[in-house]
Structures are given as C-alpha cells and as structure tokens.
Amino acid sequence: MQEIGIGMLGCGWMGQIHARNLAAIPGVRIAAAYDYSFELASQLVSTLGGTACATPEEVYTAPGVDAVYICTRHDVRHELFELSLEYMKPTFCEKPLAMTVEEAIWVTEAVQKAGILFSMGFNQRFKAGIRTLRQRMDTIAMQPTALSLSYASGGFLNCWSGLPEIGGGILTCLGSHVLDLCRYLVGDKVESVSCFADRQRFPDPYLEDMAVINMRFANGAIAALSVNDHACPGYKQVTKQHLTHLEVFSRGRVLALNGCDTVVEAVDNDLKRHKFDPGDSFEQANGYSIESEAFIEQLRSGRLFLPTVLDGLEAVRLVEAARKSAHSGKVVSMTEIPGL
C-alpha cells in the first residue's frame, strides 16, 4: 500500500479532529502542519508526527506531502487556494468554501480549469443516521416532497466564528451544513429561499445566532430548516451530535431521524425502525472518520466520494440568498445570486 502524506493547514479544534482521523488510517501519515500559532502546529506534530511549518508554502513544499487539508479561519483561505493550484495538490477544504459568492466563483473556476482534486468538508452527509436514511431513500426510490430539519449547537459562535467577515455567524457556520444537506437529500436545484435570522445570545459585534430558512426546489419540493446556537452541553450529551431532528416526506411515506440510533419509516399504518450505530466518539457520531477515509480512497482510486467544489459554491450561494432574505424581509430567487 502506497503511503500518503497529508499537510495540515490550520491546527485548531477542527484541524486536530481531521489530523487524528487521518493518522488512524493505515498507510496515511501527517507529513507537515501549519497554523498562525506555531505552538499549535508544534503540538499537533509532537503527537501525530510530521514537521511544524512557519508558513503555508512550507507545507506545500515539504517532502512527502501528497495532499492538503485546509482547516483555517474562513477569511484567510485565498492564499491557500492559490498555493493548491500552483503546486497542483489535491485539497480537502472545510466548509465554507469562501465568505463571498465572488470568491467562491473564483475558486470554483480555477479548480475546474486546473483539474485538481478538490473536496468539500460537509460531514453531515456521512453521519450514520444520514447514511441510513439516504440508503433507504435510494432503495425505495423515494423522491422527497417536503423536508423538515432542526440543527442546534451550544455556544460556539462567541468567538471568531460569530464575527462579520471572519466567521459569518449562524448562516455561514451552521447554515452551510443544513443547506448542503437539504440539496443532497432532495437532489434538485433550489429555486428560492426565505429566511428569518436574529441575534439573541451574544452582544455586538457578533452576528445572528439563530435562523429559520425555507427553500423551494425546482421539482416543487419544500424544505423548512431551523438552526441555532442556543443549545447546551447537556443537550449534546443526549443527542451525541448537533443534528437532532430530520423528517423526509413523500406522499404518505415518512422517513424520520429522531434520536441517536434509529430511522423511523412510516407508510400508512405500517411502521418500521431502521437501527444504526452512531459510534462511540464525537468524530464517529458526526461522520468525520468516514469522511477522512473517503478522501484517502479518492486519492488512491481516483473515484469521487466527497462533495465537490461545485457543492461548496452552491452552499455559499444559498447562504448569500438566506442572508439577503433575512435583511430584506423578502423571498429571494436564486436567479438573483451570481453563479456559474
């Protein structure tokens, strides 16, 4: 088995999660790591191996780096994208792809022109409950007509992630996840978006920490999403994850993820329960382990398993539509949002 070396860009909480998962895969090693805090990079390589780098370019040029993981703050990625393109390195990028639609379009066009492998980190698709639900949808050829989703976190937006231009608040940080997940499950283009958003938990200058988003798809399906940062640690102990409720409807059939280990299926008066193992750790419960394994398999096989740069662009466009709706009080057509 050919060994694969990964270069980590960003060694904070998310970077550490990805690095641990990658290092646990046979034939994969952490070859280099960079963070604006050299201490964080040094701590990561002291436990997982590799070289701590003083600049991002040192990661790209370090011996044995076959691919890179971008897990930095949202607003500092342009230079990293340019380096990925310059050195033609396969790249995994944590969501969001960019803070603006214009930036997302630039990245998408550049990646497509260069032809490099570029994968987006939408881990919600890989959670055990979502995989169980989607597999059942595929088995019975279920086309959703309505979807209801609730996603909650607890108090993490009171840092850079909740600030303008740096993190983007609830719509960028968690909205990216639920908007991508709905696109993935419905399997069609979004036509229009409406949104209410508010900030109730944190003071200025933080952005909104709660939102309700509605979407209409080209095939007529409708999705209703609730996302907030108002939960607490005790709530997550019960759910083992952030995504707590998901219901998919299709003309008398319901698939519902409503708990930690079961997808409920109801057709008329018939009821089935599809059990799944959520995993023992935070990484397993939130799909990070499988996500990392899928990226490595992409490198080895050339087949695509993860969301692409186009999925990243669409999530940025949908976040922009939701933000525009929240600020204007109007339904926003996706034709108003630039795209490819």
Secondary structure as GFF3:
##gff-version 3
##sequence-region A 1 340
A	DSSP	beta_strand	4	9	.	.	.	ID=ss1
A	DSSP	alpha_helix	13	23	.	.	.	ID=ss2
A	DSSP	beta_strand	28	34	.	.	.	ID=ss3
A	DSSP	alpha_helix	38	48	.	.	.	ID=ss4
A	DSSP	beta_strand	51	53	.	.	.	ID=ss5
A	DSSP	alpha_helix	56	61	.	.	.	ID=ss6
A	DSSP	beta_strand	67	70	.	.	.	ID=ss7
A	DSSP	three_ten_helix	74	76	.	.	.	ID=ss8
A	DSSP	alpha_helix	78	87	.	.	.	ID=ss9
A	DSSP	beta_strand	91	94	.	.	.	ID=ss10
A	DSSP	alpha_helix	101	114	.	.	.	ID=ss11
A	DSSP	beta_strand	118	121	.	.	.	ID=ss12
A	DSSP	three_ten_helix	123	126	.	.	.	ID=ss13
A	DSSP	alpha_helix	128	139	.	.	.	ID=ss14
A	DSSP	beta_strand	146	152	.	.	.	ID=ss15
A	DSSP	three_ten_helix	160	162	.	.	.	ID=ss16
A	DSSP	alpha_helix	169	173	.	.	.	ID=ss17
A	DSSP	alpha_helix	175	186	.	.	.	ID=ss18
A	DSSP	beta_strand	190	198	.	.	.	ID=ss19
A	DSSP	beta_strand	210	217	.	.	.	ID=ss20
A	DSSP	beta_strand	222	228	.	.	.	ID=ss21
A	DSSP	alpha_helix	233	239	.	.	.	ID=ss22
A	DSSP	beta_strand	243	250	.	.	.	ID=ss23
A	DSSP	beta_strand	253	258	.	.	.	ID=ss24
A	DSSP	beta_strand	262	267	.	.	.	ID=ss25
A	DSSP	beta_strand	270	275	.	.	.	ID=ss26
A	DSSP	alpha_helix	282	285	.	.	.	ID=ss27
A	DSSP	alpha_helix	288	301	.	.	.	ID=ss28
A	DSSP	alpha_helix	309	328	.	.	.	ID=ss29
A	DSSP	beta_strand	332	333	.	.	.	ID=ss30
A	DSSP	three_ten_helix	334	336	.	.	.	ID=ss31
###
